[in-house]
Amino acid sequence: MEKEEDALEPVSPTGQYFNSLALNLSVLGVLETEVPIDDSKTIPLVRDVFLPINPRFSSIMLIDENGEKRWKKVEVKLKDHVYVPIFPEEMSPQFYDEHFEDYISKLSMLQLPQSQPLWEIHLIKYPTSNAAGTVIFKIHHAIGDGYSLMGALLSCLQRADNPSLPLTLPSVQPRVDTSGDHRTIFKTVPKIFSLLFNTVSDFLGSLMKSSLVEDDLSPIRSGDIGIEFRPIALTTVRFSLGQIKQIKASLGVTINDVITGAIFLGTRLYMQEMSKGSSDHPNCTALVLLNTRMFRSYQSIEEMVKPKAESPWGNHFAFLHVQLPELVASTELNPIEFVRKAQQIIKRKRSSWAVHLTAAFVEIVKKLKGHEVAAQCIHKTLLNASMAITNMIGPVEKMSLANHPIKGMYFAVFGNPQSLTITIVSYMDELRVTVGAEKGFIDVQKLKSYIEEAFQMIIKSAACEIQQMQ
């Protein structure tokens, strides 16, 4: 007979870091429905569709006699996980917008109870300006990263036009180096030395940024201790994927390069406005999250949970420290340079081995001093930077959840010790950017407007550049 201890599955190192005394991170997935929500089938749907996706959704985290965290399967009391808040009846969508924002803000401060599986579902049955109803999934980051949770979410959803057909996602093409023949020694040796230099430089820079060197205090970084326990204000921005693809094609960059450049430029414009010229805040870093899986396209849950899956379930990502480009005089400002600089920096850092060395360093800290000290290292990395940016790929077709067509979706991260976290997800023909900011410190509506303005500036500059080339 198998011992109970043997049946307890160990928690991954990253899962331990994200559910520790130093860090407690949750991912919020939001689905906006086209029709009012009928919650009569919620419990059977969660029991029969959601829970079977992964054993984590039916498990709690325990510490064994050796001090190691393990997952233990328990009986799930579904009524303790599903919430249907009550707002005043028959009010305007604008009224419900405010109630929804307040609800999200309060939700950002509440940690998931450790005595039950680490997830919740919230059904907002009131119409806002964006939707007839809203479904919120709050899932602890220890269960998995955005890639895993998107895979889980897609397992619950169907195509709205034909439920018998699978949802499809944009294909992720591997980056191809078209610089020519690599076989000559005159090309290979310099590339090797460049790779080694960039790896050492990035690794040492990452260690410095994660320990000794803090970003400047600025309009997007308060630097306060305990910031992760403060309420968050959320707002979202929609961008046309068609327009982004036009810019991508004309500049020879990626979709992520375009939107990251717009975020960097909009953030710098916001900082300039809010600081009123008192400082340029040159030391300002974004942590860009990189999916480290071999394949980045989504696989079935069955494939993801296999022992040696190529795109496994869990947390498989790394941080890239990316310096925000600085603004120059308005007469010299070229918005496209923010896109190109974003592309150059991220491409160079992706190609170095620093992210793997940094992960190995954290693992060594864990083995020598325990997961709590390793979690403190990650907390310090987040705290010392100004912002975090993460993105996910969503379906091409319209989705439906239990015959509720989904008109929009976005996600956010709670518990991050930063004043500003920006998340990006594609769905159908649009890209949705979510700005999660320290409430009362960052004016999210003003920052949103600057990001929108920056995107329009990039569109105009790209059009002018194309005309000059013709």
Salt bridges, closest charged atoms under 4 A:
GLU4 OE2 - LYS72 NZ 3.31
GLU9 OE2 - ARG56 NH2 3.28
GLU32 OE1 - ARG238 NH2 3.38
GLU32 OE2 - ARG432 NH2 2.92
GLU34 OE2 - LYS398 NZ 2.33
ASP39 OD1 - LYS125 NZ 3.31
ASP48 OD1 - ARG47 NE 3.19
ASP64 OD2 - ARG70 NE 2.87
ASP102 OD1 - LYS439 NZ 3.95
GLU120 OE1 - HIS122 NE2 2.87
ASP145 OD2 - ARG293 NH1 2.96
ASP161 OD2 - ARG159 NH2 2.82
ASP177 OD2 - LYS191 NZ 3.93
ASP181 OD1 - ARG183 NE 3.06
ASP202 OD1 - ARG348 NH2 3.12
ASP202 OD1 - LYS349 NZ 3.42
GLU214 OE1 - ARG221 NH2 3.10
ASP215 OD1 - LYS209 NZ 3.31
ASP224 OD2 - ARG230 NH1 2.87
GLU228 OE2 - HIS379 NE2 2.96
GLU303 OE2 - LYS306 NZ 3.11
GLU337 OE2 - ARG340 NH1 3.89
GLU372 OE2 - HIS371 NE2 3.70
GLU397 OE2 - ARG159 NH1 3.57
GLU430 OE2 - ARG238 NE 3.21
GLU438 OE2 - ARG230 NH1 2.67
GLU465 OE2 - ARG340 NH2 2.57
